C-alpha cells in the first residue's frame, strides 16, 4: 500500500470525513445483511482501516473483526476486535479464514490492485463475500484532493497539479475506471448493488441525511437508466462472492 504519509493527513476536510464514518458503517452493514450475511456469526477483515472508525462499528455487530492498515493509527483492540499493521498485497493471514472482507475505498490506494484482489480471494472462505466500494476515475471532482479532473490526467501532470494547488508533493491515488474495476474483480461472482442502493435510499442511507437527500434526487429515475449511467456514477459498490 502507498505509505508516503498517513492517509487522513492528506485531507483538508479531515473532521468532515471522520464525522461520516458511523453512517458509512451502517450502510455497509445494511448492504451485507441484504446479501444474506449473518454478521453476528461472521469473521470480518477490514483492509485499509485507517484509524478504525468503521472497524469499531463493525466489531459491535460481527462475531470477530480484524482491522488492517499499513500505518499504525493508535488503534485500541478489544475482545471482538484486533488490529494488525501490514501490507494489503502481502497479508500475514491464513488462507480461507474470513467470511467477509471489507474494501471500503481502499483499492485506489494500493500499489498493486491485482495483488490485493488475489489476497482477498485467498483469505476468503468458500462462498465468502467482499464488499468493495470505489470512486470513479472519471468523476469531475477528485474525492481525496478535491481538485477537478485530477484523476483524468497523466500522472506527471497530476503531480504538478497537486503541488501547484498545495495539496502535497505527488498524486498518490490510482482510481480505476468501471471496466478496469470489473476486470480486477475476476474471478469472483460480481453483483453491482450501486443502483439498488440509489433506488432504495431510505433502506440503506437512513443514517446519512446528507447522502440520503442527494440519493432521493435521482432515486425516481428508472433502474434501466441508472444502470446505463453506471460507468458515470461517482462511486460504485460491488458485492464479490468467492464462488
N, C-alpha and C positions, 0 to 999 in steps of 0.2 A: 504494500500500500504506500501511497505517497506520504512522505514523512518530513517535508520541508518545514512545517510549522504545525502547531496544534490547530485542529480543524476549526474550532469555534473562534479562534483569534483572528480568522480571516473575515469575520462578519462585522460590518459596521452596524448591523441591526441585531446584535447578539441577544439582547434582552427580549426583543420581539420574537426571535427564533425560539428561545427557551420557553416562552410563555405558551407556545402552541403544542408542546410535547405531550401533555396529557390527552389533548384532543386527538392527536395523531395516534396515540396508543389505543384509544377507544375505537377509532376507525379500523385499525389493524385487527383488533380482537373481533369486531363485528364481522369483518370480511372473512376471517378464518372460521368463525362459527358458521357462517353462511355456507362455507365449503365443507362442512361436516367435521371440522377438527374438534376433538374433545380436549379442550385446553387443560382442564383440571387433571387429565391423565397423561399429558404430553410433556416431553423434554424439548426445550427450545434453545436454539443458538442464535444470538443477535450479533451479526457480523458488522463491524464498524459502528459500535455502540456509542462512541464519543464519551460524554460524561455520564451516560447511562440513564437519562431521564425516562426514555421509553422502556429501557430494560427493567428499571424498578417497577414500572407499571405492569409489565408482563409477568414479573415474579409474583404479583398479587393474584394472578389468575392461573398461571401454568404450574404444573407439578414441580418442575425444576427448570431454571434458566441459567445459561452461561452467556455473559456479555464479553465480547472480544473486540479489541482495538489495538492499533499499532502503538498508540500513546497511552500511558497510564494517566488517567484523568482524575485521580484521587477517589477511586471507587470505594464503596463500602459494601462488603458481602453480607449475606445473611444465611439462614438455614435453607432457603429455597433459591439462593442466588449466589453465583460465583463469577468473578471476572478474571480474564487472562489477557496478558499482553502478548500479541503475536501478529504475524503477517497473514492476512486473509488468503494469500496464494500458497501458503505452506502451513496449514492448520495442524497444530500439535494435538490432534484429537482422533479418537478411534473411528474406524470405518463403520458406517451403519448405526450410529449412536443416537441420532436425533429424529424426532417426529416432525419438527418444524424448524426451518431456517429462515431467519428474517434478514432480508437485504433491502432495508429502507433507505433509499438514496445513498447507496454505497458503491454500486458498480462503476459509477462515473469517477470514483476517487482512487481506484486501484491501478497499479502499473500494468497488470495483465488481466483483463476481464475473462479471457479464455481460461487461464489457470484458476481464477476464482470460481468459475462455474464448474470446472472439473472437481474442485474441492467440495463445493456444495453437493454435487452428485455423490461424491464418496462418503460424506459424513451423514447423509440422509438414510433413514431406513427405507426398506421397500414400501412403496405407496406413501412415503413421506412427502411433505409439502414445503415449497419455498414461496414465501411472499416477497415479490420483487416490485419495488416502486422506483421509477427512474424519470428524471426530467428529459424533455425533448431537446435534442441538439439544435433544432431549428425554431425554438421559442425565440421571440423577438428580444425579450429581456432575459439575459443570463441570470439564473436564480441565485447563484452564490456570490458573484461580484456586483450584480445589479448594473451591468453595462450592456446597452443594446447591441445585438448582433455579435457579441464577443465569441460565442461558441461556433459561429458560422465561418470565421476567417482562419487562414493558415496560422499554425502555432507561432512562428516567429513574429508575425504581425500582432497576434493576440498578446504575446509577451510585452511588446512595446506599448500596446493599448493599455494594458494593466498598469504598467509603470507610469504612463502619461496621466492616467486617472488617479494615481497614487493609491492603488488598491493592493500593491505587492510588487514583487520583482518579476514573477512569472505567472502565467496562467496554468494552474495545476490540474485542472479537471479535464475529463475526456468523455463528454456526454455522447451517447450513441444516437443514431437515427432509429426509427421504428423498425426498419428492416434489419439493421445490424443487431438490435436488441433481440429480435426473434431468432436470428442466426445463433446468437450466443446462448439462447435458451435450449438449443438442441443438446441432448436427446430427450429432454423432459416432455411430458404431456403438458401442453400450454393452454391456459384459459385466460383470455383478456377480460378482466372484470371492470375495466375503466368505465364502460358505458353503463353497466349495471349500477355502479355507484352514482353516476351522474343522473340516471333515471330515478333513483330512489334515495335522494339526499337525506330525507328525514330518518331513514333506516340506518344510514352509515355515518352521517355527518352531524348528528344532533348535538354533539358536544363541542362543535366548532362553529359558532354562529356566523362568523365572517365567511368561512368557506361554504356554509350552508346557504347563505344568501346568494353567493356567486353561482353555486350549482343550480339553484332554483331558476336563475335567469335563462338557463339552457335546457333544463330538465323536460320542458314541454316539447322539445324537438323529437321527432320520431327516431327510434333506435337505429333504423337503417341509415339515417343521415348522420347520426353521431358516429356510427361505425365507419362510414365513408370518410368522416373528418378525423378519424383516429390518429393517423400519422401527423396531424397538425395540432393535436391537443398538447397543452404544456407539460402534462405529467401522465405517465401510464402506470397502471397497476396490473401486474400479471400474477397468476397462480400457476406455479410449476409443480408438477407431480412426478415423482420418480416411479414410473410405471414398469 
